[in-house]
Amino acid sequence: MSLKNWDNKTWLSSKKYIQSFNNFLLKQKKLNRNSQILDIGCGRGKIIGSLSSKLKLINKPIGIDLVNHKDKDKKINFKKTDALSFFLTNKKEFDLILVKQTIHLLKISEIKTLLIKMKKSLRPEGKILIFTLNPYKNEIPCFTLMRSELLKSLNRDKKILRFISKFDQKGIIKYLSYKVEISKKKYVDMISRKFISILLDLNKEQIVTGINEINFKYKKNLKFNDKLICIIIKNN
Ligand SMILES: C[S@@+](CC[C@H](N)C(=O)[O-])C[C@H]1O[C@@H](n2cnc3c(N)ncnc32)[C@H](O)[C@@H]1O
């Protein structure tokens, strides 16, 4: 099952979120109109699309994903492919390789190969920025079953983070947090559309029970911090 609804009409696709995310990106890696950017698991490509306008990029940023969304951003050069296959033919070098909330969908052996390939495809001053949910501090509103799935997934994320830190011992860790305010109604809608990968394997009944629990547990509006952790890998 694929994550089609991940960034569809949620805070993740809001202008404010994308701007604050891109401001964070630009603090970690100086970019200009000549920069070459690759986004692995780009979804609709709204983040690099917005970055492209902001920087007035000469070369369209490349976004790759397994899913080809009809409403993807027009400012990106989209390729429907999996991350590893992309590098079989790629000859370009990048200033920034972004992997946002996608690394957890790969096996450790795939992550290893991907890290090697990404590093080989960096320009001399290039950086890889890998973002994933902060597994140590997480505030995502959950129902009981969702919480236990989330904890399992976050434990795996901790392993992935340890693996990446071992792979590149000079990797730098940064944190970012985004204040989310969303109506319970919208959040419930996100759950019913299985916006997060931990929900993909749940059946209809489990989702309905979960939504009842959320309706009971939370007030009309939800406020929480969407917390990410970022590993920065340089080309040396
Ligand atoms: C949770 S979404 C994140 C989307 C986007 N990066 C963002 O943060 O808004 C994960 C994305 O990774 C894609 N994906 C999963 N496995 C992939 C793979 N092996 N190669 C390329 N994309 C992949 C999914 O199709 C999905 O669009």
The ligand as an ORCA input file, in Angstrom:
! r2SCAN-3c Opt
* xyz 0 1
  C       5.826      9.871      4.223
  S       5.993     10.295      2.549
  C       7.017     11.745      2.599
  C       6.824     12.649      1.408
  C       7.681     13.924      1.396
  N       9.094     13.626      1.458
  C       7.306     14.845      2.530
  O       7.988     14.839      3.557
  O       6.328     15.563      2.413
  C       7.103      9.044      1.972
  C       7.250      9.004      0.463
  O       8.307      8.123      0.103
  C       7.923      7.401     -1.064
  N       8.766      6.180     -1.119
  C       8.686      5.085     -0.345
  N       9.651      4.197     -0.669
  C      10.360      4.757     -1.691
  C      11.466      4.315     -2.487
  N      12.061      3.140     -2.282
  N      11.927      5.144     -3.442
  C      11.350      6.350     -3.671
  N      10.296      6.811     -2.950
  C       9.797      6.030     -1.980
  C       6.439      7.158     -0.859
  O       5.772      6.865     -2.071
  C       6.001      8.494     -0.242
  O       5.609      9.428     -1.223
*
